Amino acid sequence: MLHTRMSSVRPETLDVYHERLNRALVFIDQHRSEALSLGQYVQCIRLETAAMQLQTSTRSVLEFALDAGYESAAAFSRAFEQRLGLTPSECCASHRLELRVRAAHLQPHCTAIMIAPEIRQRSLTTVAFVRHIGPYDSVGAAWEKLCAFAGQHQLFGPKTTLIGISRDDPNITTNGQLRYDACITLDHDFNLTGEIGVQTVQGGRYAVSLHCGPYENFSTTYDAIYRDCLPQSGEPLRDAMAFELYLNTPDTTPPADLRTEIWVPLEN
């Protein structure tokens, strides 16, 4: 029924709808720890973000509860368990066990290589993006849409960078609800059109690791970063999104030769 209704809407009306939706989604993503009144969607994003951060942080459950808009650790824990099926402490413990099992199982067969991170400083960056909701292995349509738009509007230049923002942990969020932003950096303003949105990638200190090899092995690299490299470094994480910066692309590069930088935000 919804598809039938949407298909009958004029294209210019759909463009306005997509523009407003993009602005709302970006606002929620960038203000998730503030007092917002947008209901269940905001609550889900806050709880799933907390679940991701619990796995790498030494902060108390109460601190996460306050950031997520709850007045007590008990209320936060109840909502967390209702949403995710386990308590905050169980989430932390089960994920660490999973990392150990996965590392033991995958490492002998892994064709990807991760080069140890280095600390870099980055400026605030404005990007155009298309949001994909669904499995991470099917983000190609978002990139096709974004690159077609960029080509039509002459957004590609010698300094253009391709960035991917995986906003959810597939160990926590169901495949059908995973959020991914396909992004290209901008060096000038342009008019928003339809599903193309604009957002900023935060500046500051980052731990930057180089992933060598196919994209399907990203999870192994992320696990190594969060399980080994960052805990050993003693660097505290910042409440911002990690992202992937693609140094080459699969349309011109064999999978084994792909090179991707993974930028993880650190406290300044």
N, C-alpha and C positions, 0 to 999 in steps of 0.2 A: 504493500500500500504506500509506504514512504517513497519507494523508488518511483512508483507511478506518479505520485504528486510532484516529486522533484524533477522528473523528466518533462513535466508540463510547464515548469517555471521558465520565464524568459532568461536568456543567457546573462543579460546585464544585472538581473536580480540575483542570480546565482553568484556572480562576481562579488556583489556587495555582501552577500551572505558569507562567502569564503573569506573576504577581507576582515569582516568583523570577527569571525570565528578564529582566524589566525591571531588577531590582536588579543583576543580573550585568552587563548591558550598560552601565548607568550607571556602575558601579564601574570597568569597563574603560575607558570614555571618559574618566573623571576621573583615572585612574592609569596612563595608557598609557606614561609614561616611567619607571615603577617596575618592579621585578622581579616579574613575574607568571608563573604556571606554567599558563596556560590554553591554551597551544599555538598552533596555526596561526592562529586567529582574531585573537589578540592581535598576532601577527607581522604579519598583513595590515594591521591597523589602524595599527600603528606605521609601517610602510613607506609606506602611502598618506598618512598624516599628514605624514611627512617630505617626501614628494613635493610636497604642497601648500605646505609652509613653505619648501622650497628655492627656490621661484619668487619669493619676496619677501624673503628674508633674506640677509645678508652673512656669516652664520656659516659655519664650515668644515664640510666633510663629516665630519670626525672628531667634531665636536660633535654633529651629527645622529646619527652612529653610536652614540655613548655614550648619548644620550637614548633611542635605540631599543633599547638593551640589547645592543649588539654591542661587542666588545672592540677592534676595529680598523676603520679606514675601509675596508680591503680586504674584510673579511668583510661589512660593511654593503653595499658596492657590489655584491658578488656576489649577495647576497640581493635587493637592490633591482632589479638587472637581471633576475634570474630571475622576480621577481614582476611587474615592469612593462615589461620588454622593452627597457629603455634604462638607461644609467648615470646616476647623480645629476647629473653635469655636463651630459649630453645632455638630461636632463629640463628642467633650468633653461634651457638655450639654446633648445630646441625650443619651449618654452612662450612664451618672449619673442618668438620669431619669429611664432608663431601669433597672439599678441596684436596685433602690428603688422599682420599680414595681415587679421585680423578687424576691427580698427579702421578700416582703409582701406576695407574692403568694406561695413561696416555703418553707419558714421557718417552718410553722406548719407541713409540710408533709415530711420534710427532715430526712433521716435516718442516714446521715453522721454527724460526730462530728469533730470540729476543735479545737485543743488545741492551745492556744495563743502562738505566736512566741517567740523564744528566739534568741539572737544574737550569732552567731558562726563565727569562722574564719576557712577558708578552704584553702588548698594548691591547686595549679594548678594540674589538673588530666588529664591524657591521657586516651582516651576511643576508643574502636572499635565501629563502629555504622553501622546500615542500615537505610537509609532514606525511610520513607513512605510518599507518597503524596496522600491525599484523606481524607475522614472523620476520625476523631479521634477514632471513635468506631470500626474501622476495622484495627487497627495496629497489630493485632495478627500475620499476615503473616511475617511482618518485624522481630518480636521477634523470630518466629520459625526459620527463615533463620539465624539470628544472633546466636541463641543458638546452632543450628546444627553446624555452623562453629566453634564456641567456643569449643564445645565438641570434634570435630575432631582435633583441633589444641591445645588441652589441655590448654585453656586459663582460665578455671575456677580454682579458688584457694580459700583458707580460707578467704581471704580479698576481694574477687571479689564483686563488687557492681553493681546492675542494676539501670540504670538511664534512664529517659525519658525526652526528650526536645521537648515541644510543641512550635513551633516557630511562630505560628500565632494565632490570636484571632478569633474564629469562628463567633463573632459578626461583624467582619470587612471583613475577607477573606472568599470567597466561599468555600463550603465543598470540592469541587474537587481540590482545590489548597492549602489546609491546609498541612503544613510540620511538620513532627514529626520524631525525631531521636531516635531509640531504641539503647541503649548504654550499654556496659559493660566496667568496668574499667580494665586497663592493668597494669601489673607489669613488663613486659618485651617486647622487640621488636618482631615483627613478620612480615612476608611478606604479603603485601596487595594482596587480591584476589577478582576479580570481584566487586560485589556490596558492599563488606565490605570495609569501609573507616576508617580513623583514624582522630581524632580531639582532641582538648583540651577543658576542662571545666575550666573556669577561677577561679583562687583563689581569696581570699579576704574575706570581711565581708558579711555575709548573715543573713537575717531574716528567721528562720526555724520554720515552723508550721507543726503540725502533723494532717494529715487527717485520720480519722477513718471511714472505711466503703467502699462501692462500688466506683469503678472508675467513674461511670456515674454521681456521685455527685461532681466531681472535680470542676465544674463551680461554685457551691455554695460556696465552700471553697475559691477559687480564688477571688470571689466577696467580701467575708468577709475580706480577707487579704487586698485587694486594696481599698475597700470602707471604712473600719473601722480601722483595726489594724495599717496599715502603716501611714495613715493621722494623727491618734491620737498620734503615736509615734514621729512624726516630723522628722523621718529618711529619707534623700533624697535617691532616687533610683540611681543605677549605670547603665550605658548603657551596659548591658550584659544580657544574657538569664537566666530567671528562669528555674528551672528544678525539676523533681520529682525523689525522691530516694525511691525505693521500698524495704520496710523492709521484706515483704513476698510476695508471688505470688499466683494468683488465681488457679494455677494447684494443689496446696496443701492446700489452705485456703478458707473457705467459704467467700462470698462477705462481709458479715457483720463484719468479723474479719480482713479484710485487713487493713494494716497500711502503710501509705505513707508519707514521709517527703516532704514538698514543700519548696524549697530553693529559696529565692528572693534576688538578689544581691543589696547591699547597698554601698553607697559611703564609701571609706576606710578612 
